[in-house]
Structures are given as C-alpha cells and as structure tokens.
Amino acid sequence: MNLSAPFIKRPRGTSLIAIGIIILGFSAYFFLPIAPLPSVDFPTISVGADVPGIDSQTASSALAAPLERRLGQIPGVIEMTSSSKSGSSDMTVQFDLDRNIDGAARDVEAAIRASAHDLPPEIKSPPDYRKVNPAGSPIMVLAMTSDTMPLSDVYTYADDIICQRISQIAGVSQIMISGGAKTAVRVQVDPAQLASIGLGMNDLQLFLTGANHFAPKGFIETTDRSYGLRVNDQLLDADDYQNLVIAQRNGVPIPLSFVAKVMNATENRYQGGWFDGQRAVIMPVFKQSDANVIEIVDEINRILPLLRSWLPPGVHLDVVSDRTQTIRASVNDVQTTLIITSALVILVMFLFLRRLVPTIIAGITVPLCLAATFGMMWLFGYSLNNLSLMALTVSVGFLVDDSIVVIENIVRHIETGKSPMEASILGAKQIGFTVVSMSLSLVAIFLPVLMMGGVIGRLFHEFAVTLSCSILVSLVVSLTLTPSLCARFLGREHHKVESGLAHWFELGFNAMQSSYRRKLDWVFEHVRLIQFLTLGTIVLTVYLYTIVPKGFFPQQDTGLLFGTTEGAQDISFLGMQEKQKQIAKIIKDDPAVAHLASVIGSNGGTGSNNGRLYIALKPKSERGLDVDGVINRLRPKLAAVKGARTFLAPAQDLRMGGRQSRAQYQYALRSDTIAPLIIWAPKLIQKLQKYPQLVDVNADSQFQGRQVKVIVDRNLAGTLGIEPIQVDQVLYNAFGQHQVSTMYQTRSQFHVILEANPEMAKDPAYLSKIYVKSSSGKMIPLSAIAHFEQTTQPLSLNHQGQFPVVTFSFNLTPGVALGEAEELINKAIDELKMPSTVKGGFAGNALLFQDSLSSQPLLILAAIFAVYIVLGMLYESLIHPLTILSTIPTAGIGALLALILVKMELSIVAMIGIILLVGIVKKNAIMMVDYAIEAQRERLMSPKDAIYEACLVRFRPIMMTSAAAIFGSLPLAIGMGVGSELRQPLGVAIVGGLLVSQALTLFTTPVVYLFMEKVRVRCNNLRGKIVLFKNPLTFGTRLRESS
C-alpha cells in the first residue's frame, strides 16, 4: 500500500486542501489570546477575619484556629496557611489542581458559616473570602495623587470610583487600596479633663454612639396623603460634634470641645503611600488564576480615560507598572525568532539541495504546518505564550525533516533517470516507513510529559501537545503534499544552482563526505574500541548529570521588582515612615528605575514595621542590566540605611505558596507549639546568613515586639465595683482607634473614631492618666488598681496546616543553583541538631524544585521507554530499537556539557530540551537502520555491507536534517530579546546535544547495529530458529506494497 499515491495523482485537490488549511490556520492565529505562560488553574481561596484592636496571639487563637479547624475538613485541600497580626487574621487555602474552584468556594462558605459560633462576639462582620491567584503578582499597579486635595479625599475617590469600576472587569480577583484611608471624624480625648467632670471613656463612647444614629422612622398616612419621617439624627462633619453637650455641671452645659479635640481626619493614621516621592493612594490589581492578563489589562486601559474624566481637577491617576508590556514584548520577540528560524532552516535546505524548486517545496512545509498547528491550538483553547511559541520555534528545525528525507529520496531517483511522477511514487513509497518511524517515535517522547501531574505537568502540557501536533502535521504533509508537488514541479528544474556560496558549500560537503568515508573505514577496523567508547558515553552522561547545577525554572526579567522593607520590631510608625522614605529615594535615584510606589501600614498588607515596594524598571534595552544586575547594584546602597532591611525580588509568572515572600525561595520550619520555633528559628537564620551563596536571608518570625502588660489587682478592683471588662473597654476606647459611630452619605459611609490624645500613645507612662469609673461613679486612675510591665510579644503568628510555622526566604548569589542551596540548608539543619519536634521542609517554588528534581530521571526513562515501545511495534523487533536508542547518551553528553560551559542550570526547561533530544537524535539512527534492514532483506547484503552503504547513502539527509534542527534552535540558544532567559536553556541543550551527537552517532550507530545483529542471530539460534535474515518489518512491508 502506497499512502502517497492518491495525493500524487490528484495534485489540484491536494493543493486546494493545503491552501484551505493555511487560510483557516492563520485566521485562527489572530484569535489566539496572548499570555506569559500556559494557563494553570491554581484553585486557591483567601479568607480574612477582622477584629480591630485585637493582638496577634488572640487573633491566632480566636480567629485563625476556629476557621482552620473547619477549613481543614474540606476535601481536596493540599495546603492551608494563615497569618495573624494585630487586628486581623488571613488564611489561604490551596486545593488540588483537579478541584473546581467554584465548588471549593461553596465549601469554604459553608465552613465559614459552620465556624460562626466558635468566633468571638466582637467580630463585626462574618469572615470574607475570595478567589485569588497564589502567585500574588499584580498585573497592574495604579497610583492616585493630588496637589490640591487632602489624601483622605483622594482615597475616597479611589475607593468609590476606581476600585469599584475595575473590580467589575471579568477576571479581576482583587484590587487592593493602600497608602491612605477614608475620611473620618476623630474625637481625641484628654482623659484627665474628661475625668474632671466625672465621665470616663466608656461614657463618652455611649454618648457618641447615641448622638449620631441612623434608624428607620416610618411614615404618616392621612386620608389623602402619605408623609415620610426624617430626623436630623446624622452628624456628618467635625464642626457638628464640637458643641454637642456631653454633660451639665452646676447648671452649666459642657460641650464636647471642652474635653476633646474634634477634627476631620482619616480612619487609620498608621498608613502611608508614595508614588515617585509624592503622597499617593496605591492600587495593585490582581487577576484570577484562570483569567487572561492581556484581556484584563486592555480593558483597564480602555476605561482609564473615562475614569480620569470622573475625577475632579487636580487629581491624577497614573500607571505605575503594566505587566503586559514585557509579556507582549516577549511574545513578539519569540515570533521574530520563529521567522528567523524559518529563514535559517530554508537556507540550510537550499545549500544542501542546491535546487530552488525542491527548496521551495520543502519550505512550504513550514507555513503549512504552522498554520495547521495554530488552528489546533485555537480548537484546544490554547494561547500564544512563551512555551507554546517556543514549541513552534523548536519544531521548525525538524518540521522540514520529513519533507527533506522524502525530497532527497525522490531527487535521487530522478537522477537515476526516472520521470518525476515515477520517482515521486516510488521514492515516497520507499521512504514512507522511515518517515512514519521518525515522526511517531518523536511524538512518543511526549507521552510521559502529557501524563505528568501537578503544576509541571499542567505547565508543559500545552508545549507537548503543540509540538506533537506540528510533528504529526509535518508527517502528513511529507507523505501527501510534498510528493505531489515534486511530481508536478520537480522535473521543470534541470540544473542545480551554481552560485558562489552554493558551489563552495557543495565542495566542502563533498570533502566532508570523503573524509567521513575514510573515518568510517577506520571505525570498522576498530570495532571493539568504538564499542567501549559507546559504553563510556553512558557513564559520562550519568557523571555529568550528577555534577551539573540544578535549578527549577529560569528567573524571568519581567521588568517589575517587588520589595519588602522591615524595621526594628519595636519601631514606631513615624520612625518606619522615615526609613521608608530613605529607601524609596535610593531606589528612585537608580537609573534603571522608571517608577516607584511604596506603602507602609496595616492596610497595605503589612505590619507597622513593614513596608512594600513596587518598582517598575525601564525597558531592558534602556537600562543595560538584567534584573539581577539592578538588584546587585541597589543592595549595598540599601544596606547603608541603618535600622531597616530591604529585600528585593523580581516578579515571576510562576510562583507557588500561599504566603507573600520577601525573596524567591522559601524554607519552612514547623512545630507543634510556638516555643521551639522561638528558640531555633533565630539560630537557623544566623547559620544561613553565614553562607555567601545565599543572600537576602530573612524570616517572617517577629517574636520581639514590645508589649505593655496591664496587671489588674482583681481584689482591689472588685471592692471598687470595677470589672475587667471595663478596663478592656476603656483601653480600647483610648488606644484602639475605636469606630463608635457611622455617618451615611451618598456614595459611602464614614466613621467616628474615638481615641485618647495621640500624644498619650507615644509613651506607656501615660497609662497612669487613664481613668476607670467605679460603681459609685468615682473616677479611679488605672494606676490605682493595676501595675504595668513591659514585655515582648509576637507581632505576627503564622500557621501551616494548623501548626505554627516560621518561613525563611532567600535569594541566590548569581551563578549559584538552587540544588546547591538545598544542600547548604540541609547541612545547616544537620549541624544544629534540632529536636525531633521541629521539622523543616522547602515551600513554594523550592518545594516544586524538589519534586521536579526527584522526577527528572523517571521522566527521562519514561520517555526512552515510550520511544522503545513505539519502535518495537513499528519494527516488530526487540533488538533494533535498542540500536536506535544507543544514540541518546551522546546527546545527553552534549546537552549537559553545553549547560556547564555556559554556566546554566539544568532547569525544568533545559530538561524538556533533553527529552526533546531523545526524539531528535534517534532520527539519524532510524535512517541508517531502516536502509540497512531493507538492503539485507531486498538485496541479501551482509549486515556489515548493508550498514556501511546505509551510512554513505543517508549521509546527506542526515546532515541536512541535523543542520536544520541545529540552526532552528540556534536563535533560542543565542538568547535574543525580551524573555530570552526563559527560552535560552532549551536552545542551549538542543544545540549542544545535536552537535555532539552528530559527531559521534555517525560512527557509533553502525558499530552498535553490527553488535545487535549478532545478538539477534544468537537469540534465534537459542530458539532453534537459525535463519540468515528474518524480516521484522511487517508494518513497513504494508507501507511499501504497491497500490
């Protein structure tokens, strides 16, 4: 059966099908969405609960613990983390990748409802939950500033207009608002003055709550009219509160202004935000895990002019950073690389064929296969991303392989005197089985990748499917359109192109072929030596694998840096504010920085001694340094800021872990109780900071915050009729920024804040001036019934899986692989000899690295086994598939040596390149072995003569296909343009592997073939079936039968 014959005899129909595929495929291209990486759904939900004024320990036990117990019972939870700090507790629940996020959200809602009776009654609203992206990288950061308007008013516009509108965009998970707070009326009380008129803070709280009240009033109905009722019970401005009469003494009314300063201010004074040095409200926008970043940002950019038109004059809305700029640039650069690769491959074909028409026929394969693959990507719902485009770029190098082999065989028949039609039918039939073997065995290597689970499997699933589709399309094209065009057009070109370049190339190639013949003769005279060298390649491959630096995923230069600042644990807000300004100025003065937004304070997602930085870098072509270079230049300058540390890390598209991190990689230390962690966490961080390979080493433990403990003499307080709850309420009203009342306005609601004079919050000594009312109405100083002790307290408490945890974060010194860092951390753990109750393990991306490292050997073996199975089925043999697979170690040597020489890690991207090599390099052996087997069967040649002739006859197509694959991957290996750091490891591995494999397999394969032929004969002898030759090509015979 000749599969090509019907298409050769119907050239018009075949051509029309090809034209239709090109039109439909490239039409589908314009409908493909753009993304940085394939969409990997991380079913993750964040839960938050707030009780203003609560300390971190109480938040951990009263808020986090009840919620964790219920949330931990939900099926499919793979990780649950929580962070409790003053006033709130936040939990992140990550589910199995196969779990539907909507179903998980319903379960989370049910768990929150079930935990309601376990939560403290002081919680004002039920815990909220939302779907989040665990990578936590904002896709866009906005900033609002004004030279004429108070920041509290700017915050109101940001909260009521900007956040509301952007949150309505499909795919937006959250838009945080930091650096400011809503307008509020602040009542700042002098407790001594208040006590002088016989009132306490609790009395004033009740008074303010009643003075500003909102409730339904009903209506009046007459016989013919209806009247609504309205009362002036709402006070909406500080001036309305100034003259409220809080008491009368000796017939004299006492206004509120007598005991307190009333002003229009903000709800939370412990916050701050800046944009390029100007006070600002900062708004980072986050997307849902399954949303398309390009579509969201395009929609935001579309409505920004409208949003600006809604703002009053003098209020500015600016874009701090836009993640899609580097995404678009990276995708565009990959597309440019794809075009360059196609041109290089076509040039290689022309130099080898030296005929214009065969070159054009083979070149048509590239756009046709790409178009068909674009159509399949659209049908599968894929996107144009770095990995899918990388797959297409790599595929160009061997998309033409099948067509080259077919064309070369047809040309060889034409040169013997056959007509183009006869040569096409015979040549396609003769080479058909070889082409099918090469393509199907190449697709087979991706079967293990397609079956991989977890994040890595999901991430490279699109890569594997895209590449497999392009290979299968190439196979079909080479057996249909290519011979059809050869039969119609190949005969019209009678002469080879004899241009200067082509002429000198042909002379060089003939010299190379003559040299190969001489070396091949030498190889057949030293078979035993070559056999030992072949075994040596296996040993060398294993050795190189053990010494090559290993990493997880190449660090991307996304043009955005995240920074975290940390002051002393007992630093005041004002002190931290000054440190933040110093740090921001240093960063903004760096020539590589385009914009800088920074926030500090509790509503910025940080504690009072922490800050956050969003640093937008200039385009890579303008700054001249990669992201690591910028960080290394800033690091010594930032270290000069005394009393504060700054941690910088580039934003990444792939990051795992439920907790925000100050660096790229994390290590978690867990225990049943917090006490052992307080002892061992500082020891471990001191140990790790001594290793020069690790930089920015830090921990999220903050156990040394300052605390004033009020020790009440219960007996004395009881005799005065004072209960502990009164003390709690007085302290909360004085120092907790207590929201005692709500003012309802048109677009929003604002609060009345009760507090003591802010000066009293600056010194614990002022606690003696707080008064508590006794049962007799007498004002008793707090110092009369209590004494005060200064101690330490945790500023935050973190849990993982309901157990206390301390997470260490670290970056790597340039040139240091993550595998080396893993060894150093394990060494430090062993030297410290921690108790068995303290357990450690990697978290986030470092945990993914461990998983990928353990699965790498299995993945390679599975790919090799899959290829063996396919080849065994095609050849109906257990022996000669091993001959073909003997080429793999040489490719491994080349790939690993190339990575070591250019100082690259064996990352998961490089590993995919090595797996791809398994499929590419065996093509050489397939072309040799297939020819030799046919020569033995058809012409009864000896194994030695058959493989010798196969080496010489197939030398040109082998060199042509290998050169096409090398030049197809060369642009990736060179690493040009934005995002090249992600693509380069793949190109380096493929080019290095092909170069070494090409140099060695031309000599090792014939030797292995002869050895395996002897093994085959001996096996037949043992079975009593001695034959001179046994045809294993049942499937191949069917392909070669005439139609």
C-alpha positions, 0 to 999 in steps of 0.5 A, spaced: 500 500 500 502 506 497 499 512 502 502 517 497 499 515 491 492 518 491 495 525 493 500 524 487 495 523 482 490 528 484 495 534 485 489 540 484 485 537 490 491 536 494 493 543 493 486 546 494 486 542 501 493 545 503 491 552 501 484 551 505 488 549 511 493 555 511 487 560 510 483 557 516 490 556 520 492 563 520 485 566 521 485 562 527 492 565 529 489 572 530 484 569 535 489 566 539 489 570 546 496 572 548 499 570 555 506 569 559 505 562 560 500 556 559 494 557 563 494 553 570 488 553 574 491 554 581 484 553 585 486 557 591 481 561 596 483 567 601 479 568 607 480 574 612 477 575 619 477 582 622 477 584 629 480 591 630 484 592 636 485 585 637 493 582 638 496 577 634 496 571 639 488 572 640 487 573 633 491 566 632 487 563 637 480 566 636 480 567 629 485 563 625 484 556 629 476 556 629 476 557 621 482 552 620 479 547 624 473 547 619 477 549 613 481 543 614 475 538 613 474 540 606 476 535 601 481 536 596 485 541 600 493 540 599 495 546 603 492 551 608 496 557 611 494 563 615 497 569 618 495 573 624 497 580 626 494 585 630 487 586 628 486 581 623 487 574 621 488 571 613 488 564 611 489 561 604 487 555 602 490 551 596 486 545 593 488 540 588 489 542 581 483 537 579 478 541 584 473 546 581 474 552 584 467 554 584 465 548 588 471 549 593 468 556 594 461 553 596 465 549 601 469 554 604 462 558 605 459 553 608 465 552 613 465 559 614 458 559 616 459 552 620 465 556 624 460 562 626 459 560 633 466 558 635 468 566 633 468 571 638 462 576 639 466 582 637 467 580 630 463 585 626 462 582 620 462 574 618 469 572 615 470 574 607 473 570 602 475 570 595 478 567 589 485 569 588 491 567 584 497 564 589 502 567 585 500 574 588 503 578 582 499 584 580 498 585 573 497 592 574 499 597 579 495 604 579 497 610 583 492 616 585 495 623 587 493 630 588 496 637 589 490 640 591 486 635 595 487 632 602 489 624 601 483 622 605 479 625 599 483 622 594 482 615 597 475 616 597 475 617 590 479 611 589 475 607 593 468 609 590 470 610 583 476 606 581 476 600 585 469 599 584 469 600 576 475 595 575 473 590 580 467 589 575 472 587 569 471 579 568 477 576 571 479 581 576 480 577 583 482 583 587 484 590 587 487 592 593 487 600 596 493 602 600 497 608 602 491 612 605 484 611 608 477 614 608 475 620 611 473 620 618 471 624 624 476 623 630 474 625 637 481 625 641 480 625 648 484 628 654 482 623 659 484 627 665 479 633 663 474 628 661 475 625 668 474 632 671 467 632 670 466 625 672 465 621 665 470 616 663 471 613 656 466 608 656 461 614 657 463 618 652 463 612 647 455 611 649 454 618 648 457 618 641 454 612 639 447 615 641 448 622 638 449 620 631 444 614 629 441 612 623 434 608 624 428 607 620 422 612 622 416 610 618 411 614 615 404 618 616 398 616 612 392 621 612 386 620 608 389 623 602 396 623 603 402 619 605 408 623 609 415 620 610 419 621 617 426 624 617 430 626 623 436 630 623 439 624 627 446 624 622 452 628 624 456 628 618 462 633 619 467 635 625 464 642 626 457 638 628 460 634 634 464 640 637 458 643 641 454 637 642 453 637 650 456 631 653 454 633 660 451 639 665 455 641 671 452 646 676 447 648 671 452 649 666 452 645 659 459 642 657 460 641 650 464 636 647 470 641 645 471 642 652 474 635 653 476 633 646 479 635 640 474 634 634 477 634 627 476 631 620 481 626 619 482 619 616 480 612 619 487 609 620 493 614 621 498 608 621 498 608 613 502 611 608 503 611 600 508 614 595 508 614 588 515 617 585 516 621 592 509 624 592 503 622 597 499 617 593 493 612 594 496 605 591 492 600 587 495 593 585 490 589 581 490 582 581 487 577 576 484 570 577 488 564 576 484 562 570 483 569 567 487 572 561 492 578 563 492 581 556 484 581 556 484 584 563 489 589 562 486 592 555 480 593 558 483 597 564 486 601 559 480 602 555 476 605 561 482 609 564 480 615 560 473 615 562 475 614 569 480 620 569 474 624 566 470 622 573 475 625 577 475 632 579 481 637 577 487 636 580 487 629 581 491 624 577 491 617 576 497 614 573 500 607 571 505 605 575 507 598 572 503 594 566 505 587 566 503 586 559 508 590 556 514 585 557 509 579 556 507 582 549 514 584 548 516 577 549 511 574 545 513 578 539 520 577 540 519 569 540 515 570 533 521 574 530 525 568 532 520 563 529 521 567 522 528 567 523 528 560 524 524 559 518 529 563 514 535 559 517 532 552 516 530 554 508 537 556 507 540 550 510 535 546 505 537 550 499 545 549 500 544 542 501 539 541 495 542 546 491 535 546 487 530 552 488 524 548 486 525 542 491 527 548 496 521 551 495 517 545 496 520 543 502 519 550 505 512 550 504 512 545 509 513 550 514 507 555 513 503 549 512 504 546 518 504 552 522 498 554 520 495 547 521 498 547 528 495 554 530 488 552 528 489 546 533 491 550 538 485 555 537 480 548 537 484 546 544 483 553 547 490 554 547 494 561 547 500 564 544 505 564 550 512 563 551 512 555 551 507 554 546 511 559 541 517 556 543 514 549 541 513 552 534 520 555 534 523 548 536 519 544 531 521 548 525 528 545 525 525 538 524 518 540 521 522 540 514 525 533 516 520 529 513 519 533 507 527 533 506 528 525 507 522 524 502 525 530 497 532 527 497 529 520 496 525 522 490 531 527 487 535 521 487 531 517 483 530 522 478 537 522 477 537 515 476 533 517 470 526 516 472 520 521 470 518 525 476 511 522 477 515 515 477 520 517 482 515 521 486 511 514 487 516 510 488 521 514 492 515 516 497 513 509 497 520 507 499 521 512 504 514 512 507 516 507 513 522 511 515 518 517 515 512 514 519 518 511 524 521 518 525 515 522 526 511 517 531 517 515 535 518 523 536 511 524 538 512 518 543 517 522 547 511 526 549 507 521 552 510 521 559 510 529 559 502 529 557 501 524 563 505 528 568 501 531 574 501 537 578 503 544 576 509 541 571 505 537 568 499 542 567 505 547 565 508 543 559 502 540 557 500 545 552 508 545 549 507 537 548 501 537 545 503 543 540 509 540 538 506 533 537 501 536 533 506 540 528 510 533 528 504 529 526 502 535 521 509 535 518 508 527 517 502 528 513 504 533 509 511 529 507 507 523 505 501 527 501 503 534 499 510 534 498 510 528 493 505 531 489 508 537 488 515 534 486 511 530 481 508 536 478 514 541 479 520 537 480 522 535 473 521 543 470 528 544 474 534 541 470 540 544 473 542 545 480 544 552 482 551 554 481 552 560 485 558 562 489 556 560 496 552 554 493 558 551 489 563 552 495 558 549 500 557 543 495 565 542 495 566 542 502 560 537 503 563 533 498 570 533 502 566 532 508 563 526 505 570 523 503 573 524 509 567 521 513 568 515 508 575 514 510 573 515 518 568 510 517 573 505 514 577 506 520 571 505 525 570 498 522 577 496 523 576 498 530 570 495 532 571 493 539 574 500 541 568 504 538 564 499 542 567 501 549 567 508 547 559 507 546 559 504 553 563 510 556 558 515 553 553 512 558 557 513 564 559 520 562 552 522 561 550 519 568 557 523 571 555 529 568 548 529 570 550 528 577 555 534 577 551 539 573 547 545 577 540 544 578 535 549 578 527 549 577 525 554 572 529 560 569 528 567 573 524 571 568 526 579 567 519 581 567 521 588 568 517 589 575 521 588 582 517 587 588 520 589 595 519 588 602 522 593 607 522 591 615 524 595 621 526 594 628 520 590 631 519 595 636 519 601 631 514 606 631 510 608 625 513 615 624 520 612 625 518 606 619 515 612 615 522 615 615 526 609 613 521 608 608 522 614 605 530 613 605 529 607 601 524 609 596 529 615 594 535 610 593 531 606 589 528 612 585 535 615 584 537 608 580 537 609 573 534 603 571 528 605 575 522 608 571 517 608 577 516 607 584 510 606 589 511 604 596 506 603 602 507 602 609 501 600 614 496 595 616 492 596 610 497 595 605 498 588 607 503 589 612 505 590 619 507 597 622 514 595 621 513 593 614 513 596 608 512 594 600 515 596 594 513 596 587 518 598 582 517 598 575 524 598 571 525 601 564 525 597 558 531 592 558 534 595 552 534 602 556 537 600 562 543 595 560 542 590 566 538 584 567 534 584 573 539 581 577 544 586 575 539 592 578 538 588 584 546 587 585 547 594 584 541 597 589 543 592 595 549 595 598 546 602 597 540 599 601 544 596 606 547 603 608 540 605 611 541 603 618 535 600 622 531 597 616 532 591 611 530 591 604 529 585 600 528 585 593 525 580 588 523 580 581 516 578 579 515 571 576 509 568 572 510 562 576 510 562 583 507 557 588 505 558 596 500 561 599 504 566 603 507 573 600 515 572 600 520 577 601 525 573 596 524 567 591 525 561 595 522 559 601 524 554 607 519 552 612 520 550 619 514 547 623 512 545 630 507 543 634 507 549 639 510 556 638 516 555 643 521 551 639 520 555 633 522 561 638 528 558 640 531 555 633 528 559 628 533 565 630 539 560 630 537 557 623 537 564 620 544 566 623 547 559 620 544 561 613 546 568 613 553 565 614 553 562 607 555 567 601 551 563 596 545 565 599 543 572 600 537 576 602 536 571 608 530 573 612 524 570 616 517 572 617 518 570 625 517 577 629 517 574 636 520 581 639 515 586 639 514 590 645 508 589 649 505 593 655 502 588 660 496 591 664 496 587 671 489 588 674 489 587 682 482 583 681 481 584 689 482 591 689 478 592 683 472 588 685 471 592 692 471 598 687 465 595 683 470 595 677 470 589 672 475 587 667 471 588 662 471 595 663 478 596 663 478 592 656 473 597 654 476 603 656 483 601 653 480 600 647 476 606 647 483 610 648 488 606 644 484 602 639 482 607 634 475 605 636 469 606 630 463 608 635 459 611 630 457 611 622 455 617 618 451 615 611 452 619 605 451 618 598 456 614 595 459 611 602 459 611 609 464 614 614 466 613 621 467 616 628 473 614 631 474 615 638 481 615 641 485 618 647 490 624 645 495 621 640 500 624 644 498 619 650 500 613 645 507 615 644 509 613 651 506 607 656 507 612 662 501 615 660 497 609 662 497 612 669 492 618 666 487 613 664 481 613 668 476 607 670 469 609 673 467 605 679 460 603 681 459 609 685 461 613 679 468 615 682 473 616 677 479 611 679 486 612 675 488 605 672 494 606 676 490 605 682 488 598 681 493 595 676 501 595 675 504 595 668 510 591 665 513 591 659 514 585 655 515 582 648 510 579 644 509 576 637 507 581 632 505 576 627 503 568 628 503 564 622 500 557 621 501 551 616 496 546 616 494 548 623 501 548 626 505 554 627 510 555 622 516 560 621 518 561 613 525 563 611 526 566 604 532 567 600 535 569 594 541 566 590 548 569 589 548 569 581 551 563 578 549 559 584 543 553 583 538 552 587 540 544 588 546 547 591 542 551 596 538 545 598 544 542 600 547 548 604 540 548 608 540 541 609 547 541 612 545 547 616 539 543 619 544 537 620 549 541 624 544 544 629 541 538 631 534 540 632 529 536 636 525 531 633 519 536 634 521 541 629 521 539 622 523 543 616 521 542 609 522 547 602 515 551 600 513 554 594 517 554 588 523 550 592 518 545 594 516 544 586 524 544 585 524 538 589 519 534 586 521 536 579 528 534 581 526 527 584 522 526 577 527 528 572 530 521 571 523 517 571 521 522 566 527 521 562 526 513 562 519 514 561 520 517 555 526 512 552 521 507 554 515 510 550 520 511 544 522 503 545 515 501 545 513 505 539 519 502 535 518 495 537 511 495 534 513 499 528 519 494 527 516 488 530 523 487 533 526 487 540 533 488 538 533 494 533 530 499 537 535 498 542 540 500 536 536 506 535 536 508 542 544 507 543 544 514 540 541 518 546 547 518 551 551 522 546 546 527 546 545 527 553 553 528 553 552 534 549 546 537 552 549 537 559 556 539 557 553 545 553 549 547 560 556 547 564 560 551 559 555 556 559 554 556 566 546 554 566 542 550 570 539 544 568 532 547 569 525 544 568 526 547 561 533 545 559 530 538 561 524 538 556 530 540 551 533 533 553 527 529 552 526 533 546 533 530 544 531 523 545 526 524 539 531 528 535 537 524 535 534 517 534 532 520 527 539 519 524 539 512 527 532 510 524 535 512 517 541 508 517 537 502 520 531 502 516 536 502 509 540 497 512 534 492 514 531 493 507 538 492 503 539 485 507 532 483 506 531 486 498 538 485 496 541 479 501 547 484 503 551 482 509 549 486 515 556 489 515 555 491 507 548 493 508 550 498 514 556 501 511 552 503 504 546 505 509 551 510 512 554 513 505 547 513 502 543 517 508 549 521 509 546 527 506 539 527 509 542 526 515 546 532 515 541 536 512 536 534 517 541 535 523 543 542 520 536 544 520 534 542 527 541 545 529 540 552 526 532 552 528 534 552 535 540 556 534 536 563 535 533 560 542 540 558 544 543 565 542 538 568 547 535 574 543 530 579 546 525 580 551 524 573 555 530 570 552 532 567 559 526 563 559 527 560 552 535 560 552 536 553 556 532 549 551 536 552 545 542 551 549 541 543 550 538 542 543 544 545 540 549 542 544 546 535 544 545 535 536 552 537 535 555 532 539 551 527 537 552 528 530 559 527 531 559 521 534 552 517 532 555 517 525 560 512 527 557 509 533 550 507 530 553 502 525 558 499 530 552 498 535 547 495 529 553 490 527 553 488 535 545 487 535 545 483 529 549 478 532 545 478 538 539 477 534 542 471 530 544 468 537 537 469 540 534 465 534 539 460 534 537 459 542 530 458 539 532 453 534 530 458 529 537 459 525 535 463 519 540 468 515 535 474 515 528 474 518 524 480 516 521 484 522 518 489 518 511 487 517 508 494 518 513 497 513 512 491 508 504 494 508 507 501 507 511 499 501 506 494 497 504 497 491 497 500 490 
